[in-house]
Amino acid sequence: MSQSRGEGLDYFTKSAGLAMLRYIAGNKTNLRNMLSIIREASTYFEKSMHTMLQNKHVASYDEMLTAGVMKKKYLPYSAYMATISAYPLLERKASRSEIFSTVLAKMALILSIKVLDNINDTFHTTEQAEASLQRQLHAVTRGQYIIAEETDFIGRAENSCIALAALVNKWLNKKTNTASVMRNSFFKDFELYISGQNATFRQQNEAVRHKLTIHDYLKNMNEKGVGRVWVGLDLCMLEHISEKTELDYKGFEYIRKGFDYVFKSSNYYDDVADLEVDLKLGIWNSVVYLGKDLGIIANPEESLTNDLLKRYTIRLGDLHYLLGVEYLRQASKYIAFNQESLLASMNVFRIFTVRKWFFKSKNPSHFLDFLVARVPKELMRYSQLI
């Protein structure tokens, strides 16, 4: 397999990405603008990483590629995902440079999160992972670049993630002030994301995981979703460029909730795809907790062969997704944005996140069944818990 195919940058993937971008854009002008931003942002960010990650305290971009904690596809993927959410929200009010600036800030955020997540999953103990997340939290919310004590590659790679996180704070200081409602909401949301990440570590503790339920997952562990954090930077820019008379924070709140639920849905789709790997690592994910709560399984291993349970978990994700979409529709009553394009981007995000499960199942009927989001009556009781 060539490197490009292994990296998810093959011709088929690029063609599918372009087709979905056309669907999101809705017209040739938007398609041209979005494609230009994606390409320019990906190239610009790669050059920036080569420049900024040079001193002895950090791991270079190439070093992280070699170690596998960074992948080439992360740059175009992050540019793509940042643009398909930022552009529909901002294009009616923002200049191209303002949208481009927001996309770059979102790339710094998601790359910091993704690479640090890889480091924590592969190399760190629970205590080390929690400490790294605290450094990331301080970098984003306070602009503090705290160097890891370790001087080996892992410590330097972690420092690279913290340096990226600090760029987010630097961007916020330029685009917002301390009185900014959306800035303060973003900081609170990032703290909640960190607490959700810490809560997921409990899944790996054998003594604790037996006491956890799907209720714990819905209320605590699922806060690892980055939806509010992801759209938070868009909303900071939207607040920055809007006249005070145009600001209706009810609409902003609906957007935050919409993205939160849509992104949380992906955690369930991922759990189905990662079930076998998670169980081998001693992790009980939402599939197991849901199966036990519904009385479908008696032990975690039974979940591996229970297709009904896997479908139910997908539909629990759909419960979150459909709720998120409804919040975004409601937001359009208070804030002017391209609703049709944004909802299309959410649909693309949903399809994108389920790809691992689809390729593993190798059953086209599974994907066809997935195309229409729906919630069976057996799962409606969980709507009171999310």
N, C-alpha and C positions, 0 to 999 in steps of 0.2 A: 504493500500500500504506500502510495506516495505521501510525502509530508502534507501536501495540501489537502488530500482526501482524509488523512488522519486528523487534520486540524479542523475539518468541517468547512473547508474553503474550496471545495470542488465545484465543478461547473453546475451540477444539479442543485447544490445548495444555493449558489449565487443566483441561479435562474429562479428558484422558488422564492428567494428573498425579494427579487425584483418584482415578481408577479404579485406578491403580497403587498409590496410597497405601492404598486399601481392601484390595488384595491383600496388601500388606506388613503392615498392621495386624492382620488376621485376625479382629478383632471390633470392635464399635461403640465400646467404651470406649477402646481403643487408637487407633482412628481419630480420635475426638473429641480425645483428648489430643495426638496428633501434629499434627493440623490446627491446634489452638490454638497450639502452640509455634511452628509454621512462620509463621503469620500474625503473631503477636506479635513474634517475633524479627526478621522482615523489616521491620516498622514501626519497632521500637525501633532497629535498626541504622541505618536511613536517617536517623532523627532524630539519632542519635549522630554520624554522619558530617558532617551539616550543622553540628553544634556544634563538633566537634573540629578540623575542617579549615577554620579561619578566619584563621590568622595569615599573615603575608607570606611565610613560608618554604614554605608548602604550597599545592597547587592544591585548590580547593574541589570538592565532589562535583559541582556543576553544571558547573564548568569541565571536569572530566574527562568528563562526559557529552557535552558539546558537542564535545570533541576526539575522542571515540570510543574512548578507552582504557578507559572505564567504560561499562557498559550497564545500563539499568534492570532488565533481566532477571537480572543477576548477584545482586541481593539476594534475590529470592524463590527463585531456583535454589539459591543457597548455603544458604539457610535450609532448604530442602527436602532437599538432599543431606546436610546436617549432621544433620538430625533422623532421617532414615531409617536412618542408621548408628548414631547415638548412642542413640536410644530403645530399640531391641531389646537393646543391650548393657547399658544402665543401669537400665531401668525396674523391674527386680526388686529393686534395692537403693537406688536414688537417689530423692530427692524431686524434685518438679517443678522447683523452683528450681535444684537441682543439675544437672538435665538441661538446663534453659534456659541456665544459665551456661556449660555445656560447648558448647552449640550456638553461642552468641555468640562464644566463643573460636575455634571452628572456622571461623566466618564471617570473623573478622578474619584468620585464617591464609590461607584460600583466596582471599579478595579481594585480599590483599597479593600473593599468588603470581600470580593471574590478571592483575591490572592491570599489575604490573611486567613480566610476560611479554609483554603487549601493547606496552608501552613499548619493551622490548628488541627485540622483533621488528620494530617499525615505525620507531623513531627512532635506536637506538643501534648503534654499531660493536661488534665483538666485545669489544674492550678495555673500552668503556664498560659493556657488559652484564655482563661479569665483575666489574667494580668495583661495580655496583649490587647484584649478588647477594651480594657480600661484606658490603655494608652491611645487606642483609636478614638475612644469617646472624648478624651481630653483634647486630642488634635482637632477633631471636628467642632466641638463646642467651645473650646477655649483657645485654639490655635497653638497649643503646647506640643512641641516636637520633643518627646521624651525618648531618649535612646535606650534600646534594650541593653541589659547588662551583658548578655552573651556577645562575643565578638566573632563567633563562627558564622558560616553562611546563613544559618537559620535566623540568627539574631540580626544580621544585616538585611536579610530579606524582609523580616518583620519591620525593620526601620524604613525600608522602602515603602511599605504599605502606610506607615504612619506619616511619611513625607507626603504621600498622595492625599491622605486624609486632611492634612494641614492646608492643602491647597483649597479645599472646600471652605474652610474657615476664612481664608484670605479672600476668596470670591465673595462670601457673604458680607465681609467687612466693607467691600467696595460697593455692593449693590443694596445693602440694607443698613439700618441703624438699630440701636439697642431698643428703640420703641416699636420696631417692626413686629406686627402681630404674627406674620407668617414665619419670621426668623425664630421667634420664641417657640412657636408651635413645632417647627422643624427640630429644634434642640430637644424638646420634650419627646418627640417621636423617635429621635435617634437614641435617646436614653431607654425608651421602651423597647426598641429593637435590640439593644445590648442586653437588656434583662431577659428578653426572649431567647437570645442565643445562649445565655448562661443557663436558662431553664432547660434547654435541650440537652445539656451535659448530664442532667439527672437521668436521662434515658439510658445512659451507659453504665449507671451504677446499679448492680444487681439487687442490692438491698432495697433501693428506692423504687426501681421500676415496677416491682410487683404491687406497689401501693398506688401507682398512678392509674388514671382512668382517661377515657376520651374527654371527660369534662376538664381535666387538667390540661390536656392538649389544646382544647378549644379556647380555654381561658388564659393559659400561660405560654406553653411551648410554641403555639402558633404565632406568637408575637414576633418570632424571628422573621416573619414576612417583612419585606422592605417597601411595601406599597406606599405608605405615608411618607417615608423617607425619600423614596424615589421621586414622587411628585412634589415634595416639599420645596425643592429648589426651583421648579417651574413656578410655583405659587409665590415664592419670594420675588422672582422676576416680574410676575404679573402684578403683584402689589406695587412694586417699584415703578412700573411704567403707567399705572392707572391713576387717574385723577381721584382725589379723595371722595368726590361726589359719586364716583362710579363704584366704589368699594362696597360690596355687600358680602360680609364675611359668612353669611349663611351659605352662599354658593361655594365659597372656599372650603367650608367645612364638609359640604356634600362631596366635593372633589376628593378631599382627603379620605373620607370614608369609602368612596367608590374605589379608589386605587388600593386602599387597604384590603378590602374584601376580594377584589380581583386577584391581587398578588397572593393573598392567603390561599386562594383556591389552588394555586400551583403547588403548594406544599403537599396537598393530598395526591395530586397527579404524580409528583415526584416520589412520594412514599410508595405508591404502587410499583413504580419502575425500579425503585431501590430496595424493595422488600427483602429479597434474598441476600443482598450485600449487607443490609442493616442487621439482619438476624445473625449473620456470620460474625459481625462485630459486636454482638451482644446488645443491639439496640432494638427496642420495641417502638415502631413508629405508629402512625395513626391507623394503619390497617389492622394491626393487632389490637389496639385499644378499642376500635370500633367493633371488631369481631367479638371481643369479650363482652362489650356492653350490650350488643344485640343477641348474645347467646348463641352465635353461629359457630364459634370455636371454643375449645376447652384449653388448648395450649397454643403458643405462638407458631409452632411448626405447621399446624394445620392450615394456617393462612396462606401458605405457599401454593397450595393446590385448590384453594377455594375461590373459583371464579366469581361466584355470587358476591362474596365479600369484597373482592377487588372492584367489582362494578359499583357496589354500594359506596366504597371509598371515593371513587371517581365522582359519583353523584353528590357526595358530601362536599366535594370541591365545587361542584356545580351550584350547590346551595349558596356558597360564598360568592361565586362568580355572578350569579343572577342578581343577588342583592347589591353587589358592587355596581353593576350596569344600571340598575334602577336609580341608585344614588347619583350617578353621572347624568342620567336623564333629568333628574330633578335639579341638578346644578345649573343646567343650561337655562333655567328660568330666571336665574339671578346673575349669571356671568355670560358675556358674549364670547363664545369659542366655537370651533367647528365640531359640533356634536357628532355628526355623521362620521367624520374622519376619526375622531377620538374613539368612538365605539367600535369602529372597524379595527383600530389598532389594538383594542382590548381583545377582540376576537382573534387577531393574529397572535397576540401574546398567549392566549389560551391554547391555540393549536401548537405554537412553538414549544410550550412547556410540556406537552404530552408526547412529544416525538420519541423520547427514550422508551416510554411504555409501549408505544406502537411498534417500534423496531424490535423490541424484545419479544412481543407477543407474536409477531409475524402472522397475524390474522387480520386481513383487511376488514372483516366484519366488525372487529373491535373499534376500528377507527371510524367506520361509517356510523356505528352506534353512538360514538362520542360526539359527532358533529353537531347534534342538537342537544344543548344543555337542558337538563330537566332534573327534577327532584321527586323520587318516589315518596308516597305518603309515609312509609316507615321511617323516613329520615326527617320529616318535618318537625318533630319534637326538638331537634337540635337547633332549630332556628331561634329558640328562646335563649340559647347559651352563647351566641356569637355576637 
